[in-house]
Amino acid sequence: MLSRPRSTVARIARVFTTLALGIAVATTSSVTAFAQNVPVVRDAEIEALVRDYARPIFKAAGLANDGIDIVLVNDSSFNAFVTGRRLFINTGALMTAETPNEIIGVIAHEAGHIAGGHQQKLRDQLERAKTMAIIATLLGAGAIVAGATTNSRGLAGAGMGVAAGGGEMAQRSILAYQRTEETTADRSAITYLNATGQSGMGMLKTFARFQSALSLSGTQVDPYRISHPMPQERIANLEVLVKQSPNVDKVDPPALQQRHDMMRVKIAVYMEGQATAARLMQKMRGSLAALYGDAQSTYLYGDITSALAKANALIKAQPKNPYFQELRGDILMKANKPKDAAEAYAKAVSLDPARSGLLPVSLGQALMAVGTPDSLKKAVVQINNGLGRDKENSEGYRYLAQAYGELGDIPGAELATAEGHFYSGDYKDAKIFAMRAQQQMKRGEPRWIRAQDIINYKASSKI
C-alpha cells in the first residue's frame, strides 16, 4: 500500500533536485558553464585592462593570492558571474559601461561573492532545501494514504497540496537565500571600493540602468521568484552608503578612461558591427579612441593601405602602446607581409607590461608565415613562450603543432595536438594523440611524462 507513495516521493525528490541544480547553474553559473562551450573571447588589450581594474579590488577583498582568472564572454548582455576561481564578464557589460568605475563596481560585487564563499554556501542551502522538499512530500504522501484508507477525497487532495507546496517553499527558500547573498555582495563591494579610494556611483548607475530596462520592458516580476533583489531595492539599500563615502565624487583618471573608451570601441568594431561602432565613435569624435576604432574598422572592412597609415598615425601618437603595434602586425599579415608583421608583433611583445601570452603566439604565427627553417625554429620558441604564460590557449597549440610538423618533429606535433584537445575539453582525442606521441618518444623524458599525464587524466564530474 505504501509502494506508490514511496515512488512518488522519490520522483518528486528527483524533480526538485534537478530544479535546485538548475537554479544553481542559472544564478551562480557553476563551473559546468565553462565546460559547456561558453563563447570565450581572447584579447591581450582587454584582458590587461580588466585585470588592472580587478587587481586593487582583489587585494582589498583578500583575494590577491588566490589566482582568480578573469574570462571574457562573447555575449552582448550586461552580465558577470563567478564559478570557482573564475570571474566571467560579458563583452556586453564592458561595451555598455561608459566609465571604468561601472565595471570596477561589477568586479567588486563578484569579488564579494568569491570572498564570502557564496557558491559553497549555496550548495549547502540546496541540500537543506532538498531535504525540506522531501519531508513535505513525505507528509503529503502520508495524507494521501490516510485519505485513501478513509475514502476521504479532501484529505487526499490536501496531501497533494502539501507535496506541491513543499517544493514551492523550498524553491522560494533558495531564492530568498540568494537575494540575501546578493545584498551582502553589494555591501562588500562598497567596502572594497572605499578601501581602494573609489566611488560607488558606478554601481548605482548600473542598477539604474537595470531599473530602466525593466520599466521599458513592461514586465511584471514577482519579487519572491527571482534570485536578485529588484534594482530599485538595491539602489535604496546602497545609495546612503555610496553618498556617505568620501570618495563619492571621485572620477576615473583620464588615462584609464581613455583605455576604457578604446576597449569599448574595439568590442563594438569586432563584435557589434560597423553601424554600432560608427555610432559609438561619433560620440567620441576627435578622441584617440575614435581614431583607434576607425583604424580597426578600416582594417576589417576597408583599404589595407589606408588602415596601415592610420595604424602608423596611432603609433606616432603613442609609441609605447603595444596594442597599436599589434594592430599594425594584424594589418601587415592581411597584406601578406609576414616579415614586417613579425617585426611589429615583436615590438608589441617587448612593450607589453602585462606579458600576455597571446602576443608571442601572434609573433609565432607571423614567423611561421615567413616560412624559412630559421623562422620556423623561432616560431616554436615564441609560441612556447606564449603558452608558458597562458597554458590554456588551445588555439596556440594548433599553431605549435603546425610549426613542429613543418620542422619534421612529429612527436612534438602530436603532443601539441594532444595539448590543444586537452585544453579544449576534448579529453578523448587528447589521450589518442598523447598515446601516438609517446610511441615516438623516449620513456621518461619530459615530453613523454607530459603525454602520460594527459593519458592518465580523469575529468571531474563535480558541479
C-alpha positions as CSV (number, residue, x, y, z in Angstrom):
1,M,0.0,0.0,0.0
2,L,2.9,2.3,0.6
3,S,4.8,1.5,-2.6
4,R,3.1,4.0,-4.7
5,P,3.6,7.0,-2.3
6,R,7.3,6.0,-1.9
7,S,7.8,6.1,-5.7
8,T,6.0,9.4,-5.7
9,V,8.4,10.7,-3.0
10,A,11.4,9.5,-5.0
11,R,10.1,11.1,-8.2
12,I,9.3,14.4,-6.6
13,A,12.6,14.4,-4.8
14,R,14.4,13.8,-8.1
15,V,12.4,16.6,-9.8
16,F,13.3,19.0,-7.0
17,T,17.0,18.0,-7.1
18,T,17.0,18.8,-10.8
19,L,15.2,22.1,-10.2
20,A,17.6,23.1,-7.4
21,L,20.6,22.3,-9.5
22,G,19.1,24.2,-12.4
23,I,18.7,27.3,-10.1
24,A,22.3,27.0,-9.0
25,V,23.6,26.9,-12.6
26,A,21.4,29.7,-13.8
27,T,22.1,32.1,-11.0
28,T,25.7,31.3,-9.9
29,S,26.8,29.8,-13.2
30,S,28.7,26.9,-11.7
31,V,31.8,25.5,-13.3
32,T,29.8,23.4,-15.8
33,A,29.1,26.7,-17.7
34,F,32.8,27.0,-18.6
35,A,32.9,23.4,-19.8
36,Q,29.7,23.8,-21.9
37,N,31.1,25.8,-24.8
38,V,30.9,29.3,-23.2
39,P,31.9,31.6,-26.1
40,V,35.2,32.9,-24.7
41,V,36.8,36.0,-26.2
42,R,40.6,36.4,-26.1
43,D,42.3,39.8,-26.5
44,A,45.5,40.9,-24.9
45,E,44.5,44.5,-24.5
46,I,41.1,44.0,-23.0
47,E,42.3,41.3,-20.7
48,A,45.1,43.5,-19.4
49,L,42.7,46.4,-18.8
50,V,40.2,44.3,-16.9
51,R,42.9,42.8,-14.7
52,D,44.1,46.3,-13.9
53,Y,40.6,47.1,-12.8
54,A,40.4,44.0,-10.7
55,R,43.8,44.0,-9.0
56,P,43.2,46.5,-6.2
57,I,39.7,45.2,-5.6
58,F,41.0,41.6,-5.2
59,K,43.7,42.9,-2.8
60,A,41.1,44.7,-0.7
61,A,38.9,41.5,-0.7
62,G,41.9,39.4,0.4
63,L,41.9,37.5,-2.9
64,A,45.2,38.8,-4.3
65,N,47.0,35.5,-3.9
66,D,44.0,33.3,-4.8
67,G,44.8,33.1,-8.5
68,I,41.4,34.4,-9.7
69,D,41.2,34.1,-13.5
70,I,39.1,36.6,-15.5
71,V,37.4,35.3,-18.6
72,L,35.7,37.4,-21.3
73,V,32.5,36.0,-22.7
74,N,31.2,37.0,-26.1
75,D,27.7,38.0,-25.1
76,S,26.0,41.3,-25.7
77,S,24.0,41.3,-22.4
78,F,25.2,43.2,-19.3
79,N,26.2,40.4,-17.0
80,A,29.1,38.9,-14.9
81,F,29.3,35.8,-12.8
82,V,31.7,33.7,-10.8
83,T,32.4,30.0,-10.9
84,G,35.1,28.7,-8.5
85,R,38.1,30.8,-9.1
86,R,37.0,32.2,-12.4
87,L,35.2,35.6,-12.9
88,F,33.3,35.8,-16.2
89,I,32.5,39.2,-17.7
90,N,30.4,39.7,-20.8
91,T,31.7,41.9,-23.5
92,G,28.3,43.5,-23.5
93,A,28.9,44.8,-20.0
94,L,32.3,46.1,-21.0
95,M,30.9,47.9,-24.0
96,T,27.8,49.3,-22.3
97,A,29.6,50.7,-19.3
98,E,30.6,54.3,-20.0
99,T,33.2,54.5,-17.3
100,P,35.8,52.2,-15.7
101,N,34.1,52.8,-12.4
102,E,31.0,51.0,-13.6
103,I,32.9,47.8,-14.4
104,I,35.1,48.1,-11.3
105,G,31.8,48.1,-9.3
106,V,30.7,44.9,-11.1
107,I,34.1,43.3,-10.3
108,A,33.8,44.4,-6.6
109,H,30.4,42.8,-6.4
110,E,31.6,39.5,-7.8
111,A,34.7,39.6,-5.6
112,G,32.2,39.8,-2.7
113,H,30.7,36.5,-3.8
114,I,34.1,34.9,-4.0
115,A,35.4,36.2,-0.7
116,G,32.2,35.3,1.0
117,G,32.3,31.7,-0.2
118,H,28.8,32.1,-1.6
119,Q,29.0,29.2,-4.1
120,Q,29.7,26.6,-1.4
121,K,27.1,28.1,0.9
122,L,24.6,27.9,-1.9
123,R,25.3,24.2,-2.4
124,D,24.7,23.7,1.3
125,Q,21.4,25.6,1.1
126,L,20.4,23.4,-1.9
127,E,20.9,20.3,0.2
128,R,18.8,21.8,3.0
129,A,16.1,22.8,0.6
130,K,16.1,19.4,-1.0
131,T,15.6,17.9,2.4
132,M,12.7,20.3,3.1
133,A,11.0,19.3,-0.1
134,I,11.4,15.6,0.6
135,I,9.9,16.0,4.1
136,A,7.0,17.9,2.8
137,T,6.5,15.2,0.1
138,L,6.5,12.5,2.8
139,L,3.9,14.4,4.8
140,G,1.8,14.8,1.7
141,A,2.2,11.1,0.9
142,G,1.1,10.2,4.4
143,A,-2.1,12.4,3.9
144,I,-2.8,10.7,0.5
145,V,-2.5,7.3,2.2
146,A,-4.8,8.4,5.0
147,G,-7.3,9.7,2.6
148,A,-7.3,6.5,0.6
149,T,-7.9,4.4,3.7
150,T,-10.7,6.6,4.9
151,N,-12.2,7.3,1.4
152,S,-11.6,11.0,2.1
153,R,-11.0,12.8,-1.2
154,G,-10.5,16.0,0.6
155,L,-7.7,14.6,2.7
156,A,-6.0,13.1,-0.3
157,G,-6.2,16.4,-2.1
158,A,-4.7,18.1,0.8
159,G,-1.9,15.7,0.8
160,M,-1.1,16.5,-2.9
161,G,-1.2,20.2,-1.9
162,V,1.3,19.6,0.9
163,A,3.6,17.9,-1.5
164,A,3.4,20.6,-4.1
165,G,3.6,23.3,-1.5
166,G,6.8,21.8,-0.1
167,G,8.6,22.1,-3.4
168,E,7.4,25.7,-3.8
169,M,8.5,26.6,-0.3
170,A,11.9,25.0,-0.9
171,Q,12.4,26.9,-4.1
172,R,11.4,30.2,-2.5
173,S,13.8,29.4,0.3
174,I,16.7,29.1,-2.1
175,L,15.7,32.3,-4.0
176,A,15.4,34.2,-0.7
177,Y,18.8,33.0,0.4
178,Q,20.3,34.1,-3.0
179,R,18.8,37.5,-2.7
180,T,20.4,37.8,0.8
181,E,23.8,36.9,-0.7
182,E,23.4,39.5,-3.5
183,T,22.7,42.2,-0.9
184,T,25.8,41.0,1.1
185,A,27.9,41.1,-2.1
186,D,26.7,44.6,-2.8
187,R,27.7,45.8,0.6
188,S,31.1,44.1,0.4
189,A,31.6,45.8,-2.9
190,I,31.2,49.2,-1.3
191,T,33.7,48.2,1.4
192,Y,36.3,47.2,-1.3
193,L,35.6,50.4,-3.3
194,N,36.1,52.6,-0.1
195,A,39.3,50.7,0.7
196,T,40.7,51.4,-2.7
197,G,39.6,55.1,-2.8
198,Q,37.0,54.6,-5.5
199,S,33.4,55.8,-5.8
200,G,30.4,53.6,-5.7
201,M,28.4,55.7,-8.1
202,G,29.2,53.3,-10.9
203,M,27.3,50.6,-9.1
204,L,24.3,52.9,-8.7
205,K,24.4,53.8,-12.3
206,T,24.4,50.1,-13.3
207,F,21.4,49.3,-11.1
208,A,19.6,52.4,-12.5
209,R,20.3,51.0,-16.0
210,F,18.7,47.7,-14.9
211,Q,15.7,49.5,-13.4
212,S,15.2,51.5,-16.6
213,A,15.4,48.4,-18.8
214,L,12.8,46.6,-16.5
215,S,10.5,49.6,-16.7
216,L,10.8,49.8,-20.5
217,S,10.1,46.1,-20.9
218,G,6.8,46.4,-19.1
219,T,7.5,43.0,-17.4
220,Q,5.7,42.2,-14.2
221,V,8.1,40.5,-11.9
222,D,7.2,38.6,-8.7
223,P,10.0,39.7,-6.3
224,Y,9.8,36.4,-4.5
225,R,10.5,34.4,-7.6
226,I,13.8,36.0,-8.6
227,S,17.4,35.4,-7.4
228,H,18.4,39.0,-7.2
229,P,16.8,41.9,-5.3
230,M,14.9,44.3,-7.5
231,P,17.1,47.1,-8.9
232,Q,15.1,49.8,-7.1
233,E,15.6,48.0,-3.8
234,R,19.3,47.6,-4.5
235,I,19.6,51.3,-5.2
236,A,17.8,52.2,-2.0
237,N,20.0,49.8,0.0
238,L,23.2,51.3,-1.3
239,E,22.5,54.9,-2.0
240,V,23.1,56.1,1.5
241,L,26.4,54.2,1.8
242,V,27.6,55.4,-1.5
243,K,26.8,59.1,-0.8
244,Q,28.3,59.0,2.7
245,S,31.6,57.8,1.3
246,P,34.4,60.4,1.0
247,N,35.1,59.0,-2.5
248,V,31.6,59.6,-3.9
249,D,32.7,62.4,-6.3
250,K,35.9,60.7,-7.4
251,V,36.2,60.1,-11.1
252,D,38.4,57.8,-13.1
253,P,41.8,59.1,-14.1
254,P,41.8,60.4,-17.7
255,A,44.4,57.8,-18.9
256,L,42.2,55.0,-17.6
257,Q,39.1,56.5,-19.1
258,Q,41.0,56.6,-22.5
259,R,41.9,52.9,-22.2
260,H,38.3,52.1,-21.4
261,D,37.0,54.0,-24.4
262,M,39.5,52.2,-26.7
263,M,38.3,48.9,-25.3
264,R,34.6,49.8,-25.9
265,V,35.3,50.9,-29.5
266,K,37.3,47.7,-30.1
267,I,34.5,45.5,-28.9
268,A,32.0,47.4,-31.0
269,V,34.1,47.1,-34.2
270,Y,34.9,43.4,-33.8
271,M,31.6,42.1,-32.2
272,E,28.8,44.5,-32.8
273,G,29.3,45.6,-36.4
274,Q,30.0,48.7,-38.4
275,A,26.8,50.5,-37.6
276,T,27.1,50.2,-33.8
277,A,30.8,51.0,-33.9
278,A,30.1,54.1,-36.1
279,R,27.6,55.4,-33.6
280,L,29.9,54.9,-30.6
281,M,32.8,56.6,-32.5
282,Q,30.6,59.5,-33.3
283,K,30.0,60.1,-29.6
284,M,33.8,60.0,-29.1
285,R,34.6,62.1,-32.2
286,G,38.1,63.6,-32.2
287,S,39.4,61.3,-29.4
288,L,42.2,58.8,-29.7
289,A,39.6,56.0,-29.0
290,A,37.6,57.1,-32.1
291,L,40.8,57.1,-34.2
292,Y,41.6,53.7,-32.9
293,G,38.2,52.4,-33.8
294,D,38.4,53.9,-37.3
295,A,41.8,52.2,-37.9
296,Q,40.4,48.9,-36.8
297,S,37.2,49.3,-38.8
298,T,39.3,50.2,-41.9
299,Y,41.4,47.1,-41.3
300,L,38.4,44.8,-41.2
301,Y,36.2,46.4,-43.9
302,G,38.3,48.9,-45.8
303,D,41.5,49.5,-47.7
304,I,44.7,47.9,-46.2
305,T,46.9,50.8,-47.3
306,S,44.7,53.3,-45.5
307,A,44.4,51.0,-42.5
308,L,48.2,50.9,-42.2
309,A,48.5,54.6,-42.5
310,K,46.0,55.0,-39.7
311,A,47.8,52.5,-37.5
312,N,51.1,54.3,-38.1
313,A,49.5,57.6,-37.0
314,L,48.3,55.9,-33.8
315,I,51.9,54.6,-33.1
316,K,53.2,58.1,-33.7
317,A,50.7,59.4,-31.1
318,Q,51.6,56.7,-28.5
319,P,54.9,55.0,-29.5
320,K,54.9,52.7,-26.4
321,N,51.4,51.4,-26.8
322,P,51.8,47.6,-27.5
323,Y,48.3,47.2,-28.9
324,F,48.9,49.8,-31.7
325,Q,51.9,47.7,-32.7
326,E,49.7,44.6,-32.5
327,L,47.1,46.2,-34.9
328,R,49.9,47.1,-37.3
329,G,51.0,43.5,-37.2
330,D,47.5,42.3,-38.0
331,I,47.2,44.7,-40.9
332,L,50.6,43.6,-42.3
333,M,49.6,39.9,-42.0
334,K,46.4,40.7,-44.0
335,A,48.6,42.4,-46.6
336,N,50.7,39.3,-46.9
337,K,53.8,40.9,-45.4
338,P,54.7,38.4,-42.6
339,K,58.3,39.5,-42.2
340,D,57.1,43.1,-41.5
341,A,54.3,41.8,-39.4
342,A,56.7,39.8,-37.3
343,E,58.7,43.0,-36.5
344,A,55.5,44.7,-35.4
345,Y,54.5,41.8,-33.2
346,A,58.0,41.7,-31.7
347,K,57.7,45.3,-30.7
348,A,54.3,44.6,-29.2
349,V,55.7,41.8,-27.1
350,S,58.6,43.9,-25.9
351,L,56.3,46.8,-25.0
352,D,53.6,44.7,-23.3
353,P,53.7,45.4,-19.5
354,A,51.1,42.7,-18.9
355,R,53.2,40.0,-20.5
356,S,50.2,38.5,-22.3
357,G,50.7,35.0,-23.7
358,L,48.6,36.0,-26.8
359,L,51.2,38.4,-28.4
360,P,54.1,35.9,-28.6
361,V,51.7,33.4,-30.3
362,S,50.8,36.1,-32.9
363,L,54.5,36.7,-33.4
364,G,55.0,32.9,-33.8
365,Q,52.3,32.8,-36.5
366,A,54.0,35.6,-38.4
367,L,57.3,33.8,-38.2
368,M,55.7,30.6,-39.5
369,A,54.3,32.5,-42.5
370,V,57.8,33.7,-43.3
371,G,58.5,30.0,-43.9
372,T,62.3,29.7,-43.6
373,P,63.8,26.9,-41.4
374,D,65.3,29.6,-39.1
375,S,61.9,31.5,-38.8
376,L,60.1,28.2,-38.0
377,K,62.5,27.5,-35.2
378,K,62.0,31.0,-33.8
379,A,58.2,30.5,-34.2
380,V,58.4,27.4,-32.0
381,V,60.3,29.4,-29.3
382,Q,57.8,32.3,-29.4
383,I,54.7,30.1,-29.3
384,N,56.1,28.1,-26.5
385,N,56.8,31.3,-24.6
386,G,53.2,32.4,-25.1
387,L,51.9,29.1,-24.0
388,G,54.2,29.2,-20.9
389,R,52.4,32.3,-19.9
390,D,48.9,31.2,-21.0
391,K,48.8,27.4,-21.0
392,E,45.0,27.2,-21.7
393,N,45.3,28.9,-25.1
394,S,44.1,25.9,-27.1
395,E,44.5,27.7,-30.4
396,G,48.1,28.3,-29.6
397,Y,48.8,24.6,-29.5
398,R,47.3,24.2,-33.0
399,Y,49.9,26.6,-34.4
400,L,52.6,24.9,-32.3
401,A,51.7,21.5,-33.8
402,Q,51.9,23.0,-37.3
403,A,55.3,24.5,-36.6
404,Y,56.7,21.3,-35.2
405,G,55.2,19.4,-38.2
406,E,56.9,21.7,-40.7
407,L,60.2,21.2,-38.9
408,G,59.7,17.4,-39.1
409,D,59.3,17.0,-35.3
410,I,56.3,14.6,-35.5
411,P,56.2,13.6,-31.8
412,G,56.2,17.3,-30.8
413,A,53.4,17.9,-33.3
414,E,51.4,15.0,-31.9
415,L,51.9,16.2,-28.3
416,A,51.0,19.8,-29.1
417,T,47.8,18.5,-30.8
418,A,47.0,16.5,-27.7
419,E,47.5,19.6,-25.5
420,G,45.2,21.6,-27.8
421,H,42.4,18.9,-27.4
422,F,43.1,18.7,-23.7
423,Y,42.6,22.4,-23.0
424,S,39.5,22.4,-25.3
425,G,38.0,19.8,-23.1
426,D,38.2,17.1,-25.7
427,Y,39.9,14.5,-23.5
428,K,39.2,11.5,-25.7
429,D,41.1,12.9,-28.7
430,A,43.7,14.4,-26.3
431,K,44.5,10.9,-25.0
432,I,44.6,9.4,-28.5
433,F,47.2,12.0,-29.7
434,A,49.2,11.7,-26.4
435,M,49.5,7.9,-27.0
436,R,50.6,8.5,-30.5
437,A,53.2,11.0,-29.4
438,Q,54.5,8.6,-26.7
439,Q,55.2,5.8,-29.2
440,Q,57.8,8.0,-30.8
441,M,59.4,9.3,-27.5
442,K,62.0,8.0,-25.1
443,R,60.3,6.7,-22.0
444,G,60.8,9.0,-19.0
445,E,61.8,12.2,-20.9
446,P,59.8,15.3,-20.0
447,R,57.6,15.2,-23.1
448,W,56.8,11.5,-22.5
449,I,55.8,12.3,-18.9
450,R,53.5,15.1,-20.0
451,A,51.9,12.8,-22.5
452,Q,51.4,10.3,-19.7
453,D,49.8,13.0,-17.6
454,I,47.2,13.5,-20.4
455,I,46.6,9.8,-20.8
456,N,46.0,9.4,-17.0
457,Y,43.8,12.4,-16.6
458,K,40.3,11.8,-15.3
459,A,37.8,14.7,-15.7
460,S,35.9,15.7,-12.6
461,S,32.2,15.2,-12.7
462,K,31.6,17.6,-9.8
463,I,29.3,20.7,-10.4
